[in-house]
Amino acid sequence: MNTVASPLRRACQVAPDATAIVCGERTFTYAQTAARCRRLVGALHGLGLGRGDRVAVVGPNDHRYLELYLAIPAAGMVLVPLNARHTDAELRYALEDSGTRVVFAARPAAGLASAVERVVAWEEGYDALLAAAPEGEFDPEVTEETLAGLFYTGGTTGAAKGVMLTHRNLVANAWHFLARWPFDEQTRWLVAAPLFHAAGTIAVLATVWGAGRQVMLPAFDADAALDLIAAERVTHTLMVPTMLAALTEAQRARPRDVSSLRWISHGGSPIARETVRRAAETFPDAELLHIYGATETAPIATLLSHEQRLVGSPVGGSCGQPAIGVDVRVVEPASGRALAPGEVGEVLVRGANVMRGYWNKPAETAEALSGGWYRSGDLGYLDEHAHLHLVDRAKDMIVTGGENVYCSEVEDALFAHPAVLEATVFGVPDARWGEAVHAVVVPRAEVEPAALIEHCRARIAAYKLPKRI
């Protein structure tokens, strides 16, 4: 039986003195990381937390986030990573919906304190908590079916849904990655995407299982990422397409020695073929890997290896084939009838990686899960060799810069302005973001687009704001 604790246990056995984390000027070995995780468990117990309690995290990419990611589920508790870009109102909703008792927060706590029993400040509070805590023990009663995390994702009604991922789901995702790429003591993984996203944590367990090194990038900046790749001899990373495009342009503008970078994956939103072509030219020593999936699939569903060799070919426009251990099929949405290769329908995914369901949302769970299959809401087709080609989204969703934006949520914010009579929101192609949020408004009184955008800014995260009205 494997749980979230299994990779760290192995790494401590095979390479206790190997560097586990590089975070600015600080480095931690696997023995040190495991000891800090056990002290974190002791600290959580000292706060009165026990098995099944929810613990939220709102913070940047650093060693503390990785320690929380590993320790909270290993203690039998439930990790609730929250989007640091969300407004206090959005965060409070998730905290209250999940029943979170304690939140570790790297932002002013005034807007969050009323929703939880305790807010632990990110640096001083966290470090003081660990310094005063005895070492605890990972919960021996945790099983593969124990809930490991609630990962909040947007909902078509505007309310976020807590995706319930078990230890089995997260471990399965690690195995899917390990089956495709090498992860060992020579691995140097750059954590570039935010850890509150599935894209940020996609390789945490795989890297730890191989006793590799995780190099933390606190917030994405293309030049800073390239400098870190060169300095730390980074070998692997994942970026959403907008990040990969920015990395490519920055390297072309000021080349650095990034010859160590041999494996670049991307996912989180559609990618332009021109972005793939330019990345392949700019990083000629690297294999490009296209990953398709969702938070609900933990997240890997399909993989397209050696994408740089396939630019311009029909297969090069696909999301690849099902990951080992994952089943993918395309069905007629209304009837569920399986479709033949080339026929467009809804994409379904089945495997050990598929979520248990949505937290406290039985109707939405029943709609999303059917006979063990996850209904993605994406429209596409499989070719004769099971390469998945996406053509559209059945869900009312925009993917901009790797972030999911639901039109109804933006429309609700617009409708809250007294001058708005009618509003509709949709995505438009954008060279930088993949898709941009666009709104059309029928006003009942004179109002400027800039005023509407500022009105929305207090209600929804900045990335959800309309770029144009």
Salt bridges, closest charged atoms under 4 A:
ASP53 OD2 - ARG101 NH1 2.84
ASP62 OD2 - ARG64 NH1 2.78
GLU67 OE2 - ARG36 NE 2.67
GLU67 OE2 - HIS63 ND1 3.10
ASP88 OD1 - ARG107 NH2 2.96
GLU90 OE2 - LYS464 NZ 2.81
ASP97 OD1 - LYS361 NZ 3.72
GLU117 OE2 - ARG101 NE 2.96
ASP127 OD2 - ARG64 NH2 3.07
GLU135 OE1 - ARG38 NE 2.91
ASP139 OD2 - ARG51 NE 2.65
GLU145 OE2 - ARG168 NE 3.94
ASP223 OD1 - ARG254 NH2 3.83
ASP223 OD1 - ARG256 NH2 3.02
ASP227 OD1 - ARG254 NH2 3.88
ASP227 OD1 - ARG256 NH1 3.05
GLU249 OE2 - ARG278 NE 2.90
ASP257 OD2 - ARG233 NH1 3.61
GLU274 OE2 - ARG277 NH2 2.41
GLU281 OE1 - ARG252 NH2 2.83
GLU281 OE2 - ARG277 NH1 2.53
GLU287 OE1 - HIS306 ND1 3.92
GLU307 OE1 - HIS266 NE2 2.63
GLU307 OE2 - HIS290 ND1 3.49
ASP327 OD2 - ARG350 NH2 3.14
GLU346 OE1 - ARG375 NH2 2.65
ASP378 OD1 - ARG393 NE 4.00
ASP383 OD2 - HIS387 ND1 3.23
ASP383 OD2 - HIS389 NE2 3.43
GLU403 OE2 - ARG85 NH1 2.97
GLU403 OE1 - HIS197 NE2 2.77
GLU409 OE2 - LYS464 NZ 2.96
GLU435 OE1 - ARG393 NH1 3.98
GLU454 OE2 - ARG457 NH2 3.07
